[in-house]
Amino acid sequence: MSSVREVKVATEVPGPLSKAEAEKLGSFFDNRAFYFVADYDKSSGNYIVDVDGNQYLDVYSQIASIPVGYNNPTLTKAAQSREMISALVNRPALGNFPSSHWHDSLKNGLLKVAPDGCDKIFTAQSGSEANELAFKAAFMLYRRKQRGEGVEWSDNEISSCLNNAKPGSPELAILSFANSFHGRGFGSLSATRSKAVHKLDIPSFNWPQAPFPALKYPLDKFAAENAAEEKRCLDKVEELITTWQFPVAGLIVEPIQSEGGDNHASPAFFQGLRDITQKHNVTMIVDEVQTGFGATGKFWGHQHWNLTSPPDIVTFSKKAQTAGYYFGNPRLVPDKAYRQFNTWIGDPARVLMSKAVVEEILARDLVSQTARVGVALYSELERLATKYPQLVRNLRGKGQGTYIAFDTTDPASLVKKMKSLGVNIGTCGTQTVRLRPMLIFEEAHIPFLISALDKALGPA
Amino acid sequence: MSSVREVKVATEVPGPLSKAEAEKLGSFFDNRAFYFVADYDKSSGNYIVDVDGNQYLDVYSQIASIPVGYNNPTLTKAAQSREMISALVNRPALGNFPSSHWHDSLKNGLLKVAPDGCDKIFTAQSGSEANELAFKAAFMLYRRKQRGEGVEWSDNEISSCLNNAKPGSPELAILSFANSFHGRGFGSLSATRSKAVHKLDIPSFNWPQAPFPALKYPLDKFAAENAAEEKRCLDKVEELITTWQFPVAGLIVEPIQSEGGDNHASPAFFQGLRDITQKHNVTMIVDEVQTGFGATGKFWGHQHWNLTSPPDIVTFSKKAQTAGYYFGNPRLVPDKAYRQFNTWIGDPARVLMSKAVVEEILARDLVSQTARVGVALYSELERLATKYPQLVRNLRGKGQGTYIAFDTTDPASLVKKMKSLGVNIGTCGTQTVRLRPMLIFEEAHIPFLISALDKALGPA
């Protein structure tokens, strides 16, 4: 059976039924960010259907988080399993009373795709939480090294931390990059530097921000300039680590800055970060919340770098359908129980879904497919970039699967127009349209997407 | 059919199979806080079964989070519903593309039990997240009032917030109480003051901490002293709000300090907090993560206070099986979309479970039952307190449903002994045993619990 479905948009978007439903919802739930109200029962594969009956090819995928298609049969089977019903009904405090199924859920799911060098896991419920747990692990490791292995906490540390005072609550920093997005909690938001709408009015920690390379496209034309730009940023990273008012315990970086505008850097840049973090004993956290789980044509975005040694921590969420972090160093497990702990420690129901996602990705070899389809998609977009040089600029993501983006003059209008043409697509940064198809996006879906883009970009 | 099941413990706790399973798990998951590995398929109602076949009466309930019993049929039905399968398989970005079921899930679930004066909701995934979202709402409201209604953000605010600097990232505080627990994120942990193991080595905000009343028991004997103690704490709250180095935008308080040792205060104390917060324009956040959903014999713990005006924000999690916060003031909705936002905004699968929990609680009138059973349970514990005056001290929670606790000399040994006698029970604070039965705990379960306590407290 073909995976290509009919696309039709018979109303304005959002349509009258979407609007009516959103208005009802608005009486008790903030509805101002809604695009349309979806009918997930009628959605399938790469296609999302709204309550007005409009059908769209979806290359936004719930902000890059649907991995293997709406109503995927493998996921549906997992959702109906006996283990799932128990995980939903008997939600455990996983640290105290794990289920007899918990070992298998992880071992044959998330652990199967653990990045090289990261053979341990801590489960969580969102990318924000995963990053904050990673920060906490980095801070505890830093102080453990400082305190000395096996040295007991002092009375002064114990009492001062309850007052949010030094030395128990130390001044320690996480370094992040300009335009990064790492989440919305008070720690993860302190590392986020993307948009004022995320940060304004919220108190934050005094943590350093390094510039992220601003590469020029096409890359081959600007090779020397881009290398110099990356060196400038690496130098600044090292300078910040060595001169900040207080110690930098961790560094967090996205393989591709996603919310911040799909900004890329070279493997050499990331190797540079690995070298600097190792030199200065800084925990290197790779935030794969958006890049993880195959969209770049490798399972993990950082696998494109061939680092000389693996990152210390890799965080995940979105397409994983749950969240958490991987790590390798056993000293990232705190010196005592209950330090890295909470009531639920993730959600076993969502971890079962992630197991089904992993099964589906591996069984259908969807990462290879995404790499292959990405090549074809990129080349079609290159054609459009040539045809509309003012409207499709800085095309990027070559060799990065379907993780492709370009700059344009009015991204909001373009994606609005695309919806009316039957394509659900998203923006990022201030001038960028990003493609985030699912891993089941095929060559067969390219012509419709490209033809819609061609129409939307062409003269009105 | 009787809800009383046989209790049997045939091995040491944890038993050999639990230990073997936990050891396997330990190769990739921190297992140091585990008590035993549970067989949830064999657990039911108030009884939890472990992989060694031991069966316990469970009055700890997954750290106070199982609401209506293991394998509850109403919840099982919800877990098997078509809406649930869709919510699991097609996880939406609820702010952008809510499902056509989303309105009903909330309206006929969590909204049905919304506290008076709190008719709006923001959904989340954990108590920590719920509290941090509440803090953000308080901060945004504070700055909105300061900026003036309708006044646009300045360029300086917009650029400074991206640098984590004033005025965009303002210095604003949340006041909390000594011994409080509000979560593990960097914001919620800054408000948490319970134990060093939660806080040590983690950077925190410079936020004020007020004393929480240390009441003496029995309450009637120390009425005057306790009233003076509450006044002392209220005075200190007002002093901190008016003299802190920077503005206090919000105050967060638990109706009963739970992790911190089951510390109670009188309705007059909480009315005092409401008066002070209103006088000084401080958002009053009531953290009902542990007290909410019926365990105190009212649906919400703060309903015991009969406040002259409702709290500004009420947070929930645990027994709700999902998380989030309620609020009434529409100005707690930020001035622009996407300020209070994240990819998932909670989990519709867990919100469907909460709907089933609400149905079950209301249909079986379980809050009234808990109030009634609590009276009987308290009076049995009074008997034990008389019998063992050194080992059962400061019995508290009278008139608070089954939310009952007492101090003892060695709580860790007592709960260990109780496990060997077939009762799963927990501690809190440094010297306290807390009861956290489910809402389906009945008079019929009291004799076994009391008899086990009697044995555990009695001479070896």
Interface residues (C-beta under 8 A of the other chain):
Chain A: E21 A22 K24 L25 F28 F29 D30 N31 R32 A33 F34 Y35 F36 V37 A38 D39 Y40 D41 S43 I48 V51 Q62 I63 S65 I66 Y70 N71 N72 L75 T76 A78 A79 Q80 R82 M84 I85 S86 L88 V89 N90 R91 P92 A93 G95 N96 F97 P98 S99 S100 W102 H103 L106 K107 L111 D119 K120 I121 F122 T123 Q125 S126 G127 S128 E129 E132 F135 K136 F139 M140 Y142 R143 R144 W153 E157 I158 S159 C161 L162 N163 N164 G168 S169 P170 E171 L172 A173 A178 G183 R184 G185 F186 G187 S188 S190 R193 K195 A196 V197 H198 K199 L200 D201 I202 P203 S204 F205 N206 W207 Q209 S317 K318 Q321 V333 K336 A337 Y338 R339 Q340 F341 N342 T343 W344 D347 A349 R350 M353
Chain B: E21 A22 K24 L25 F28 F29 D30 N31 R32 A33 F34 Y35 F36 V37 A38 D39 Y40 D41 S43 I48 V51 Q62 I63 S65 I66 Y70 N71 N72 L75 T76 A78 A79 Q80 R82 M84 I85 S86 L88 V89 N90 R91 P92 A93 G95 N96 F97 P98 S99 S100 W102 H103 L106 K107 L111 D119 K120 I121 F122 T123 Q125 S126 G127 S128 E129 E132 F135 K136 F139 M140 Y142 R143 R144 W153 E157 I158 S159 C161 L162 N163 N164 G168 S169 P170 E171 L172 A173 A178 G183 R184 G185 F186 G187 S188 S190 R193 K195 A196 V197 H198 K199 L200 D201 I202 P203 S204 F205 N206 W207 Q209 S317 K318 Q321 V333 K336 A337 Y338 R339 Q340 F341 N342 T343 W344 D347 A349 R350 M353
